[in-house]
Amino acid sequence: MQSGKFPYTKNDLKEKVYGTDRPSLPLEIKRAKEEATRLAASIATIETLFPGGFGSLADVLRTW
């Protein structure tokens, strides 16, 4: 990262997430729902890992 070059390309990431660099919209939606479900099950972990970002949001939402 110090060199200013990323160790991956957008297509590399798509290949890892979807199994292809040209996913269909239904596949993108399916994977998004799977990840949202996974993340929703571990909100406390996300809050701990990102206290300045997500932690702040979670604190505000709890006051509603």
N, CA, C and O atoms as a GROMACS GRO file, in nm:
protein
  256
    1MET      N    1   0.082  -0.119   0.000
    1MET     CA    2   0.000   0.000   0.000
    1MET      C    3   0.088   0.127   0.000
    1MET      O    4   0.046   0.230  -0.053
    2GLN      N    5   0.204   0.120   0.057
    2GLN     CA    6   0.291   0.237   0.061
    2GLN      C    7   0.334   0.280  -0.078
    2GLN      O    8   0.363   0.398  -0.101
    3SER      N    9   0.338   0.187  -0.170
    3SER     CA   10   0.379   0.220  -0.306
    3SER      C   11   0.269   0.294  -0.382
    3SER      O   12   0.293   0.350  -0.489
    4GLY      N   13   0.147   0.295  -0.326
    4GLY     CA   14   0.036   0.361  -0.392
    4GLY      C   15  -0.037   0.271  -0.490
    4GLY      O   16  -0.131   0.314  -0.557
    5LYS      N   17   0.006   0.146  -0.500
    5LYS     CA   18  -0.060   0.050  -0.589
    5LYS      C   19  -0.133  -0.053  -0.505
    5LYS      O   20  -0.080  -0.102  -0.405
    6PHE      N   21  -0.253  -0.083  -0.546
    6PHE     CA   22  -0.332  -0.182  -0.476
    6PHE      C   23  -0.282  -0.323  -0.512
    6PHE      O   24  -0.239  -0.346  -0.625
    7PRO      N   25  -0.288  -0.416  -0.416
    7PRO     CA   26  -0.242  -0.552  -0.443
    7PRO      C   27  -0.345  -0.637  -0.517
    7PRO      O   28  -0.328  -0.758  -0.531
    8TYR      N   29  -0.451  -0.573  -0.564
    8TYR     CA   30  -0.558  -0.645  -0.634
    8TYR      C   31  -0.626  -0.548  -0.731
    8TYR      O   32  -0.610  -0.427  -0.722
    9THR      N   33  -0.700  -0.605  -0.823
    9THR     CA   34  -0.779  -0.523  -0.915
    9THR      C   35  -0.927  -0.543  -0.884
    9THR      O   36  -0.964  -0.635  -0.811
   10LYS      N   37  -1.009  -0.459  -0.940
   10LYS     CA   38  -1.154  -0.473  -0.922
   10LYS      C   39  -1.200  -0.609  -0.974
   10LYS      O   40  -1.285  -0.674  -0.913
   11ASN      N   41  -1.145  -0.651  -1.087
   11ASN     CA   42  -1.184  -0.781  -1.142
   11ASN      C   43  -1.140  -0.896  -1.053
   11ASN      O   44  -1.210  -0.997  -1.041
   12ASP      N   45  -1.022  -0.883  -0.988
   12ASP     CA   46  -0.977  -0.985  -0.893
   12ASP      C   47  -1.078  -1.001  -0.779
   12ASP      O   48  -1.113  -1.112  -0.741
   13LEU      N   49  -1.122  -0.887  -0.726
   13LEU     CA   50  -1.218  -0.891  -0.616
   13LEU      C   51  -1.351  -0.952  -0.659
   13LEU      O   52  -1.409  -1.033  -0.586
   14LYS      N   53  -1.398  -0.915  -0.777
   14LYS     CA   54  -1.523  -0.973  -0.828
   14LYS      C   55  -1.510  -1.124  -0.843
   14LYS      O   56  -1.602  -1.199  -0.811
   15GLU      N   57  -1.396  -1.168  -0.893
   15GLU     CA   58  -1.372  -1.311  -0.911
   15GLU      C   59  -1.379  -1.384  -0.777
   15GLU      O   60  -1.435  -1.493  -0.768
   16LYS      N   61  -1.322  -1.324  -0.674
   16LYS     CA   62  -1.322  -1.388  -0.542
   16LYS      C   63  -1.462  -1.389  -0.480
   16LYS      O   64  -1.500  -1.486  -0.415
   17VAL      N   65  -1.537  -1.283  -0.499
   17VAL     CA   66  -1.670  -1.273  -0.437
   17VAL      C   67  -1.775  -1.352  -0.514
   17VAL      O   68  -1.856  -1.423  -0.455
   18TYR      N   69  -1.774  -1.338  -0.646
   18TYR     CA   70  -1.880  -1.396  -0.728
   18TYR      C   71  -1.840  -1.521  -0.806
   18TYR      O   72  -1.926  -1.592  -0.858
   19GLY      N   73  -1.710  -1.548  -0.815
   19GLY     CA   74  -1.665  -1.660  -0.896
   19GLY      C   75  -1.651  -1.623  -1.043
   19GLY      O   76  -1.622  -1.709  -1.126
   20THR      N   77  -1.673  -1.496  -1.075
   20THR     CA   78  -1.660  -1.445  -1.212
   20THR      C   79  -1.637  -1.295  -1.204
   20THR      O   80  -1.677  -1.230  -1.107
   21ASP      N   81  -1.574  -1.240  -1.306
   21ASP     CA   82  -1.553  -1.095  -1.305
   21ASP      C   83  -1.669  -1.022  -1.373
   21ASP      O   84  -1.669  -0.899  -1.383
   22ARG      N   85  -1.769  -1.098  -1.420
   22ARG     CA   86  -1.888  -1.039  -1.483
   22ARG      C   87  -2.015  -1.104  -1.426
   22ARG      O   88  -2.085  -1.176  -1.497
   23PRO      N   89  -2.043  -1.078  -1.299
   23PRO     CA   90  -2.160  -1.142  -1.237
   23PRO      C   91  -2.291  -1.083  -1.288
   23PRO      O   92  -2.299  -0.966  -1.325
   24SER      N   93  -2.392  -1.168  -1.288
   24SER     CA   94  -2.526  -1.120  -1.323
   24SER      C   95  -2.584  -1.044  -1.204
   24SER      O   96  -2.539  -1.060  -1.091
   25LEU      N   97  -2.684  -0.961  -1.231
   25LEU     CA   98  -2.747  -0.886  -1.123
   25LEU      C   99  -2.809  -0.979  -1.018
   25LEU      O  100  -2.794  -0.953  -0.899
   26PRO      N  101  -2.878  -1.086  -1.059
   26PRO     CA  102  -2.932  -1.177  -0.956
   26PRO      C  103  -2.822  -1.237  -0.867
   26PRO      O  104  -2.844  -1.255  -0.747
   27LEU      N  105  -2.706  -1.267  -0.923
   27LEU     CA  106  -2.596  -1.320  -0.842
   27LEU      C  107  -2.544  -1.213  -0.747
   27LEU      O  108  -2.518  -1.242  -0.630
   28GLU      N  109  -2.531  -1.090  -0.794
   28GLU     CA  110  -2.486  -0.980  -0.707
   28GLU      C  111  -2.584  -0.961  -0.591
   28GLU      O  112  -2.542  -0.942  -0.477
   29ILE      N  113  -2.713  -0.965  -0.619
   29ILE     CA  114  -2.815  -0.948  -0.516
   29ILE      C  115  -2.809  -1.063  -0.416
   29ILE      O  116  -2.816  -1.042  -0.295
   30LYS      N  117  -2.796  -1.184  -0.466
   30LYS     CA  118  -2.788  -1.302  -0.380
   30LYS      C  119  -2.670  -1.290  -0.284
   30LYS      O  120  -2.685  -1.313  -0.163
   31ARG      N  121  -2.554  -1.256  -0.336
   31ARG     CA  122  -2.434  -1.244  -0.251
   31ARG      C  123  -2.449  -1.129  -0.152
   31ARG      O  124  -2.406  -1.141  -0.037
   32ALA      N  125  -2.509  -1.018  -0.194
   32ALA     CA  126  -2.529  -0.904  -0.104
   32ALA      C  127  -2.619  -0.945   0.013
   32ALA      O  128  -2.593  -0.908   0.128
   33LYS      N  129  -2.726  -1.019  -0.016
   33LYS     CA  130  -2.816  -1.064   0.090
   33LYS      C  131  -2.744  -1.160   0.185
   33LYS      O  132  -2.763  -1.152   0.307
   34GLU      N  133  -2.663  -1.250   0.130
   34GLU     CA  134  -2.588  -1.343   0.214
   34GLU      C  135  -2.494  -1.268   0.309
   34GLU      O  136  -2.486  -1.299   0.428
   35GLU      N  137  -2.423  -1.172   0.255
   35GLU     CA  138  -2.329  -1.095   0.338
   35GLU      C  139  -2.400  -1.008   0.439
   35GLU      O  140  -2.354  -0.994   0.552
   36ALA      N  141  -2.514  -0.950   0.401
   36ALA     CA  142  -2.591  -0.869   0.496
   36ALA      C  143  -2.640  -0.955   0.612
   36ALA      O  144  -2.636  -0.911   0.727
   37THR      N  145  -2.684  -1.074   0.583
   37THR     CA  146  -2.729  -1.166   0.687
   37THR      C  147  -2.613  -1.204   0.779
   37THR      O  148  -2.628  -1.209   0.901
   38ARG      N  149  -2.498  -1.231   0.720
   38ARG     CA  150  -2.379  -1.267   0.798
   38ARG      C  151  -2.338  -1.151   0.889
   38ARG      O  152  -2.309  -1.172   1.006
   39LEU      N  153  -2.336  -1.032   0.834
   39LEU     CA  154  -2.295  -0.916   0.913
   39LEU      C  155  -2.397  -0.882   1.022
   39LEU      O  156  -2.359  -0.843   1.132
   40ALA      N  157  -2.525  -0.898   0.992
   40ALA     CA  158  -2.629  -0.868   1.090
   40ALA      C  159  -2.618  -0.960   1.212
   40ALA      O  160  -2.659  -0.923   1.322
   41ALA      N  161  -2.564  -1.078   1.191
   41ALA     CA  162  -2.549  -1.173   1.300
   41ALA      C  163  -2.432  -1.138   1.391
   41ALA      O  164  -2.418  -1.196   1.499
   42SER      N  165  -2.347  -1.044   1.349
   42SER     CA  166  -2.230  -1.012   1.429
   42SER      C  167  -2.210  -0.861   1.442
   42SER      O  168  -2.100  -0.810   1.423
   43ILE      N  169  -2.317  -0.791   1.473
   43ILE     CA  170  -2.311  -0.645   1.487
   43ILE      C  171  -2.208  -0.604   1.593
   43ILE      O  172  -2.135  -0.507   1.572
   44ALA      N  173  -2.202  -0.674   1.704
   44ALA     CA  174  -2.109  -0.639   1.811
   44ALA      C  175  -1.964  -0.647   1.763
   44ALA      O  176  -1.881  -0.565   1.800
   45THR      N  177  -1.935  -0.746   1.681
   45THR     CA  178  -1.800  -0.760   1.627
   45THR      C  179  -1.766  -0.642   1.536
   45THR      O  180  -1.656  -0.587   1.544
   46ILE      N  181  -1.858  -0.605   1.451
   46ILE     CA  182  -1.835  -0.492   1.359
   46ILE      C  183  -1.814  -0.364   1.440
   46ILE      O  184  -1.727  -0.282   1.409
   47GLU      N  185  -1.895  -0.347   1.542
   47GLU     CA  186  -1.884  -0.229   1.627
   47GLU      C  187  -1.747  -0.223   1.695
   47GLU      O  188  -1.688  -0.115   1.707
   48THR      N  189  -1.696  -0.338   1.737
   48THR     CA  190  -1.564  -0.344   1.800
   48THR      C  191  -1.453  -0.316   1.701
   48THR      O  192  -1.357  -0.246   1.732
   49LEU      N  193  -1.465  -0.370   1.581
   49LEU     CA  194  -1.361  -0.353   1.480
   49LEU      C  195  -1.357  -0.212   1.422
   49LEU      O  196  -1.251  -0.165   1.382
   50PHE      N  197  -1.472  -0.144   1.419
   50PHE     CA  198  -1.480  -0.010   1.360
   50PHE      C  199  -1.546   0.087   1.458
   50PHE      O  200  -1.653   0.140   1.429
   51PRO      N  201  -1.483   0.111   1.574
   51PRO     CA  202  -1.547   0.193   1.678
   51PRO      C  203  -1.570   0.338   1.637
   51PRO      O  204  -1.668   0.399   1.681
   52GLY      N  205  -1.483   0.393   1.556
   52GLY     CA  206  -1.499   0.533   1.517
   52GLY      C  207  -1.601   0.554   1.408
   52GLY      O  208  -1.654   0.664   1.393
   53GLY      N  209  -1.630   0.451   1.331
   53GLY     CA  210  -1.725   0.461   1.221
   53GLY      C  211  -1.856   0.396   1.257
   53GLY      O  212  -1.954   0.462   1.289
   54PHE      N  213  -1.856   0.266   1.252
   54PHE     CA  214  -1.980   0.194   1.278
   54PHE      C  215  -2.020   0.206   1.424
   54PHE      O  216  -2.139   0.215   1.455
   55GLY      N  217  -1.923   0.207   1.514
   55GLY     CA  218  -1.954   0.220   1.657
   55GLY      C  219  -2.030   0.348   1.685
   55GLY      O  220  -2.126   0.347   1.763
   56SER      N  221  -1.990   0.456   1.623
   56SER     CA  222  -2.059   0.584   1.640
   56SER      C  223  -2.201   0.577   1.587
   56SER      O  224  -2.294   0.626   1.651
   57LEU      N  225  -2.218   0.516   1.471
   57LEU     CA  226  -2.352   0.500   1.414
   57LEU      C  227  -2.439   0.416   1.506
   57LEU      O  228  -2.554   0.451   1.532
   58ALA      N  229  -2.385   0.306   1.556
   58ALA     CA  230  -2.462   0.218   1.645
   58ALA      C  231  -2.504   0.293   1.771
   58ALA      O  232  -2.616   0.276   1.818
   59ASP      N  233  -2.415   0.375   1.826
   59ASP     CA  234  -2.449   0.454   1.945
   59ASP      C  235  -2.567   0.547   1.918
   59ASP      O  236  -2.658   0.557   1.999
   60VAL      N  237  -2.565   0.614   1.805
   60VAL     CA  238  -2.674   0.706   1.769
   60VAL      C  239  -2.804   0.630   1.749
   60VAL      O  240  -2.910   0.673   1.795
   61LEU      N  241  -2.798   0.517   1.681
   61LEU     CA  242  -2.920   0.440   1.655
   61LEU      C  243  -2.981   0.388   1.785
   61LEU      O  244  -3.104   0.377   1.795
   62ARG      N  245  -2.899   0.357   1.882
   62ARG     CA  246  -2.952   0.309   2.011
   62ARG      C  247  -3.032   0.416   2.085
   62ARG      O  248  -3.115   0.384   2.170
   63THR      N  249  -3.008   0.543   2.054
   63THR     CA  250  -3.081   0.650   2.123
   63THR      C  251  -3.219   0.674   2.063
   63THR      O  252  -3.297   0.748   2.122
   64TRP      N  253  -3.251   0.615   1.952
   64TRP     CA  254  -3.381   0.636   1.887
   64TRP      C  255  -3.490   0.565   1.961
   64TRP      O  256  -3.606   0.571   1.920
   0.00000   0.00000   0.00000
